[in-house]
Amino acid sequence: MSTDSQNAENSVADTVADTVADTVADTAADALRPAAPLSEQLVLVTGGARGLGAAITRAFLREGASVVINYRSSREAAEALAAEHPGRALAVAADVRDAAQVRTLVDAAREHFGRPITTVVNNALVDFAFTGDARSTAGEITAAELSTQFSGSVQAPLQVIQAALPGMREAGVGRIISVGTNLFQHPVVPYHDYTAAKAALLSLTRTFAEDLGPEGITVNMISGGLLRSTDASAATPTEVFDAIAASTPLRRVTTPEELADAAVFFASPWARGVTAQNLIVDGGLVKG
């Protein structure tokens, strides 16, 4: 091999080595980027006006964050909740299954607060009630029922995440938290459509965590069981709540406020090294 050829190969090798080193250094710098304190975060809570959503909204506001309270039909509840925290809460209507409405929501939040959304909580539950034996069984459930839940629990979170991503990238940090279910591990009721859709959302949580991690964006899920109580669980008989309580080490049913605090944890600096996780918050009913 000639001296010129050897020098050319060495030059290429040095360039590759420098590129790899720069990439590793950039990735390490991203990993060490300080996590934003809760008081500096702008949080979007979908379905944030009632039930678990309202508990999540209140938990973030309690910790000093600013919150965009998304609602579809609960205007009065959303605006009343926002009015309790002037300057730090904004109620915005949007059906999160509609990508155009989601983009309008994100733009409205930025215009109002003068900064991008950096934390997303995918909480909205579309057209579902926890009615136990009244739900369709394996021999009855239809593709339309599955489609309805996939639209609300997979398509909608996807659209919300994608609409918020440019702002997270601009800020150099992002937190994505989705609400799941402990029925993955403990399918004791025939909520086939709901459970299947939430399982798909868990898969998306894990794959997105891998995809977005190098950009300083974490993606996690919080999974409760039956909560005592929300609008969705209002039809649940007292005996069912009592049976669940008796089966948990804590001997009680988890509250919306307890699950909401887990969402705040994932958004906080304390969870800066946590991503791709599904945290079960059900009083120990499921030992995951």
C-alpha positions, 0 to 999 in steps of 0.5 A, a space after each residue: 500500500 502506498 503512503 498516500 493510500 495509507 494516509 487517506 485511510 488514516 484520515 477517514 478513520 480519524 474523521 469517523 472517530 471524531 464523529 463518533 466522539 462528538 455524537 457520544 459527547 452530545 448524547 452525554 450532554 443531553 443526558 445531563 441536561 437539567 430537568 425543568 422544575 415543576 414550577 417552570 413547566 407548561 402541562 397539558 392534561 387532556 380530559 383535565 376538567 373532571 374525575 381523574 383529569 381534574 385530580 391531575 390538573 390540581 396536583 400540577 397546579 399545587 406544585 406550581 406548574 402552569 396547566 392547559 385544561 383540555 375538555 371536550 364537553 365539560 366547559 363549565 367544569 374546566 373554566 371553573 377549575 381554571 378560574 381558581 388559578 388565574 394566570 396559571 391555568 387555561 381551559 381549552 376545548 378540543 376533541 383530541 381525536 381530531 388532529 386539527 383541533 389538537 394543533 389549534 389547542 397547542 397553538 392557543 396554549 403557546 399564544 396564551 402563556 408565551 412558551 411551548 407545552 413541555 409536559 403532556 398527560 394523556 388522560 382523556 377517556 372517550 365514550 367509556 364507562 366501567 359498568 362491569 358485567 354490562 360490557 360486551 363479552 368475548 362472543 359479543 364485542 364488535 370491531 366498532 367497539 374496539 375502533 372507538 377505544 383505539 381512536 380515543 386511547 391510541 390515535 388521540 395520544 399519538 396526535 397530542 404527542 406529535 403536536 407537542 413535540 416541536 415545542 419540547 424540542 425547542 425547549 430541549 426537554 419533554 415529559 410524556 405521561 399516559 394513563 393506562 390500567 392494571 387490567 394488563 396484569 389483572 384482567 378480572 372484568 371483560 373490558 376487552 376494548 378498553 384493555 386492548 387499546 390501553 395495551 397498545 398505548 403501553 407499547 407506544 409508550 415504550 417505543 416512543 421512549 426509545 425513539 425520543 430519549 436521545 432528545 431529552 424526552 421521557 415517556 412513561 405510563 401510570 396505571 391504576 385500577 378502579 378509582 374511588 371515585 370518578 364519573 367513569 366508575 360511578 356505576 360500580 356497585 359498592 360491593 365491588 369497591 369493597 371486594 377490591 379493597 379487601 384484596 389489596 395490602 393497603 385494604 382500600 381502593 386507590 383514589 384519583 389524587 393518589 394516581 395523580 401524584 404519580 403523574 407529577 412524579 414522572 414530570 418532576 426532576 426526581 424522575 429525570 432518569 426514568 423512561 419507558 416505565 409503567 408504574 402501577 398505582 393500585 394499593 398493591 392489588 397487582 404486584 408488578 
